[in-house]
Amino acid sequence: MPIEILMPALSPTMTEGTLAKWIKNVGDPIRSGEVIAEIETDKATMEVEAVDEGILGAILIAEGTEAVPVNKLIALILAEGEDKSAVEGYQSASSASAPVVATAAPAASAAPAPAEQPAHATDGQRVAASPLARRIAHQEGVDLTHVQGTGPHGRIIKADVEEAKRATPSATASTPIAMAFAGRNPQEFIEIPNSGMRKTIAKRLTESKQQVPHFYLSLDCELDQLLATRTMLNDQAVAVAGKDGKPAYKLSVNDMVIKAVAMALRDVPAANASWTEAAIRQFNNVDISVAVALEGGLITPIVKNADQKGLAQISNEAKDLIARARAGKLQPSEYQGGGFSISNLGMYGIKSFNAIVNPPQGCILAIGAGEESVVVKRGAFVAVTKMNVTLSCDHRVVDGAVGAEFLGAFKKYIEQPVMMLV
């Protein structure tokens, strides 16, 4: 009897995913522990490893298929001694079986391949195209309804879009932006299909604004001492660089913000909490979620036990998490959970903003850009660099006085960064 490969649940909350890519082809030998496919969830791309050994006898779900339910049968492995007949008309006992998209090479002559159907949209149907092909088509201004697909069942793939772009007489002039400037854009809008990540963001943040009673507290922090300390520490790292010439770390302002938040939460543990119907859950560990922008959404990798780590360790760990987040390589445990979030838009020149609380967390801190300002100190005008921060709180969890106490502690560490090192 063939060995079933089911759509895995890559996190406790996952109900469906996109089968992004098959690493193995029908007829390939499979060994335990080998990567056979890549699955896209709403947050990341994960590799699927084989548990059993044999020959990949049938692929039941084509790569690029979206919204594949967890535990859906996606492929079959032929065990030792089995042949093509074992997968013909196979009916799964553990999940709803799907039509065989591809079967083992020995079975290729058993039945003619299904005729390819045009991928063009008809009668309001959606154009059949891979997610990558759709993304490239949007970027290059290629109309998918005029592209002939060469993928399985006429599905439009990346190569089809690129060929269509090359075949267009004036490709650059046909992009939406170029056509708009030329005053001849025939389309008033384009529709970008919502990814699983975008749907999840929409659902969670809509629920947050509807169910979480937000309130906001803002204050300004002076950055001059922090910037001087950062420069000194980075210069020291360069001075003691190893034989490869690379410094052991390079601190950013955001790294120091993470540390300051962690220290402030240690001082004011009531802000490191979340709401449940039975009780307010106050966390013993200081795990900081850091918002990272991705194409089509965002993700919040977690710097765990940040209050117990030095600035260099936080910096290196944060850079690694951010790089793997943008590559879609985070494990669920690296972005699920956390007791407090940080969202920093200062690098985009945003002076201040109100972030939306990320349930079930009780707070999120919005970080604005540092900018020079003139203030009065001891009767004299002095130029300083100021940064505005805004704390968004779930009033069920954090009251105004607790939020204000937390911001006061945070301001202390930002304006006296040496206190972070004690």
N, C-alpha and C positions, 0 to 999 in steps of 0.2 A: 504494500500500500504506500503511495507517495507520502512524503513528509510535507506537511503544510507550513507555509510561511505566512503569518498573519500581520496585518498592519499593527505595529507596536504602539503602545502608549508610552510616550517619551517623558511624560510628566503626569502627576496625579490629576491634573485638570484637563488634560488633552482628550478631546472627543473625536477629532478628525485632523487630517493633515494632507499635504501635497506630496505625492510620490515624485520627487524632483528628478531623480536620475537612477538608472540601473547601472551598477558598476560591472556586474557580471552579465554575460549573454547566455541565451538558451544553448545548452550543450556544453557549457563550461563546467569543469569539475569544481566542486565546492568543498572547502575544508572548514572545519570548526574554527571560529574566530575571525574568518575573513570578512572584509566589508563587502556586502553584496548590493547595497542601495543607499541612497541619501533621501531623507525625509525632511520636508520643510514644515515646521510648526508655525504658530503665530509669532514666535520669538526668535527662532534659530533654525539652522540646518544641522541635522544630526545624522550620523552614520549608523547603519543597521548591520550588525554582525551576524553571521550564520552560527547557529548552535549545533546543527547536525551536518553530516558529510554526505556527499553523493554527487549527482549530476543535476544541474538546473534543467528540469524537464519542461517547465512551462512558466511563462510570465503572464499573469492574469490581469494585471493592471498596468497600463502603459505609463512610461515616464512622462511627467508633466500633468498627470491627472490630479485635479484638485478635489478637496473635500472628501477624501477617502476615509470612511469611518474606522475607528479603532476596532481591531479584531476582524476586519474584512480580509478575506483570503486574497493574497496578492501574487503568490507564486507557489510552485510545487517542485520539490526535489525528488528525483528518482533514487531510491535506495539501491544498494548493491543487488544485482540480479534482475532488476526491473527494466522494462523496455517501454517504448512509446505507448503501448496499449494501456499502460497504467494511468495515463493522464487523459486519454480520450474520453470525453463525456463525464469527467470526474465530478462527483457531487460531494461537497464537504459536509461533514457531520457537525462541525463546530462553528461554522459561519456560513453566511449566504455566499454561494459560489458565484463567480462571474464568468462571462464568456471568455474562452481562451484567446488571448491576444497573440501569443506566440507559443509554439511548442518545440520540443526537442528536435534537433536537426534530423534524426532518423525519421521523424514524422513529417518532414517538410513535404514529401511527395504524396502523403496520404490524402490530402484535399487541396484544391486550388486556393491560393491566397485570395482573400476578399478583395473585390474591386475597389480601388481608391475612389473616394467620393470627393467632389470639390469642396474646399473649405470655405467657400463664399457663403455669406449670410443670406438666407432666403426666408421669406415669410416671417421676418422678425427674429429668426434664430441667430444665436451668437456665433461669430466666426470661430472656427476651431483652430486655435493657435496655442503654442506653448507660452508660459509666462515670460520666458526670456525673449521670445519673438515679439510679444506684445510690448515689452519694455523698449526694445530697440526700435520698433515701428513708431512708438510714441516719440522717442527722442529724435528720430530721423524724419518724421513727418510722412511716413509711408502709410497709405490707406490699405488696410488688410483685406478689405472687400474686393480689391483688385489684384490680390496676390494668389498665385496657384501654389497650393501646399504639396510638398513631396514627402512629408512624414507619414507615419502610420494612418491609414484611412483618410489620406488627403490633408492631414493636419499641417498647419503652417509652422515651420521651424526657423531657427535663426538664419540658416543659409538661404532660405526662400526670401526673407526680408532683405538681406544684403544683396541678393541678386536683383530684386525688384528695385532697390535703390540705385544700383549700377545701371539698370536699364532705363531709368527715368532720364530724359534728355537734360534737364537742368535740376538735378537733385537738390542742390542747396536752395534754389529759388522756390522749391515746393514745400519747404518746412512751414509749419503754422506761423512762426514769427516772421519769416521772410515774406510770406504771402500777405500777412496782415499789413506790413509796411508798404507792400506794393499796392494795397487797396483792393486786392482781388481774392481774398480768402473766402471760398464758397461755404465753409462751415462756420457756424456761429460758436460752436463749442466742440470739445472732444470729451469722451468719457473714458476715465481711467478706472478699470475694474478694481474694486476694493479687495486688497489682500487680506489674508487671515489676520495678520498683525493689525491692519487698520481697523478691521471689524472689532477686534478685541479691545483696542484703544477706545473706539467710539462707545462700545458697550460699558466698559468699566468707568470711563470718565463721565458719561451721562448719568450712570448710577451714583457716582460720587457727588455730582452737583445736585442731584435730586434728593439724595438720602443723607448726605453729610452736611450738617450745619456749619458752614465755613465762617471763620472770622480771620482778620488779617492784622498783623502788627509789623510796622516798618521802623527802621532806624538807619543812621549813617555810621559807618566805621572808617576811621583814618587808617590808611594803608602804609604810610611812610616807613614806619619801623619794620613792618612785615616785608616790604619790598627790599629794604636794606639787608635784613636778615637772610632773605632768599638769595640775594646776590652774593653775600659773604659765604653761605653754605655751598652754593654752586661753584664759586671760585675755588673753594677748598677741595671740592670733588675733582675738579680739573687738575689741581696741583698735585694730588696724590693718585692720579690715574694709573692704571696698571700698565703692563708691558704693551698691551694692544692700543694704548692711548685713549681708551674709552673711560670716561668717568663712571664711578659706581652708581651715580644717580644724577638726575637733573630735575630739580623741584620746580613745579608750577605754582601759581597762586592757588589754583584749584586744589592741589595736594595739601596746601596749608589750610585751606578752608575745611577740607575733610577732617583734618586733625583737630582744628578748632571746634568743629561741630561735635566730634567725638568726646573731647574734653569737657565741653559744656554739658553734654548729655550725662556724663559721669557725675558732674556737679549737680545737675537737675534731672534726676532719673524719672521724675513724673512726666517729662516730655518725651520719654522713650517708651511709648505705650500705644496700645491699640484698643478698639472697642469690640466687645462681644456683648450679646444680650444678657449674659449671666454676670459678667464682671469686666472691669477694666484690666487688661493684661499688660503688666509692666515688665519690660524685658530686662534680664540680668546682663545679657551681652549687648555690646554697642556695635550693631551691624548697620553700616551706612549704605543705602542705595544711591547710586550716582546716575542721573539721567544721561543717556548717550543717544544722540540723533543717528538714525539709520535711514537708508532710502525707504521712503514710504512709512516711516514710523519712528519709534524710539524703544529703548530697552533700558532696564535699570540694573546693571551688574552691581554686586554687593562687595564692599570692602568690609570683611568680617573682623570683629574685635579690634576696631580701628583705634580705640583708646589705649590699647596695649602695644601698639606698633609705633616705631619711630617714623619720622618724616621720609627717610630714604626708602624704607620698606613700603610705606603707603604709596609713594610715588611710583616705584617700580611695579607694584601690584596693580595699581589703578591703570597704568599704561598698558599692561598685559591684558587686563580685563577689557579695556576699551578696544584694543586692537582685535581681540578675538570676538568681541560683540559685533564689530563691524564686518567681520569675516563670517559671522553666523556660526561660530564654533564654541559658544558657551554651553556648558552643561546646565540643565534645569536648576540644579542646586546653587548655581552661581548667580542666578538672577531672580529666583523665587524666595520670598521672605524679606528680611530686612525690617528694621524697626523705625527708620527715619530716612527721608529722601532729601537729596540736594539737586536742584536744577539751576545750572549756571549758563546764562545767556550773555554774560559780560563780554565774551569774545566777539559777539556780534554787534557790540556798541549799544546794547539795550541798557538804559539807566536803571529801570525798575519795572517789576511786573508782579502779578499775583498768580502763583502756581496753584494747580488743583490737587487737593489731597489724594494720595494714592491708597485707597482702602486695601487692607484694614489698618494701615498706618495712621497715626494720629496727627502727624505734622509733615510739612515739606518746606524747605527753605529755598527761596528764590534769590539768586545772586546776580546783582547788576554789575555794570562796568565801573572800573575805577576811573575817576576823572579829577583833574586839578580844580580846586576851589579856593576861594579866599575866605578865611574865617577870622574872627576877632579873638585873640588870646592875650590876656593881661593888658587890655587896652590897645593892642597893636594889631594891624592887619598881617596875617600870616598865610602863605600859600601852602595848602596841604592836598594830598590825594585822598579822595573820599570814595567809598563804595556803599551803595544803598543795598540793603537786604530786607526781604519781606518774608515773614513767617506766616504760612497758612496753617490754621489749626482746625481740627475737628472739635467743636465745642463740647461734644459729649465726653471727650477724653481729656482735653487740655483746656483749662480755664484761662482767662486773660492774665491773671497774676502769674500763673505758671509759665505761660508763653513769654511774658515780659521778663521773668527771672532768667529763662533760658537765653533770650537775646542779650541780656546784660552780661551773662557769663561768656557768651560767644564773642561779644564786643571786646571783653577783657583780653581774651586770648589772641584776637586779631590785632589789637592795638599794642599788646605787650607779648609778642610772639615767644620771647624767652620763657614765658610761663608754660608753653607747650613742651619744653624740653626738660622740665623739672619732674 
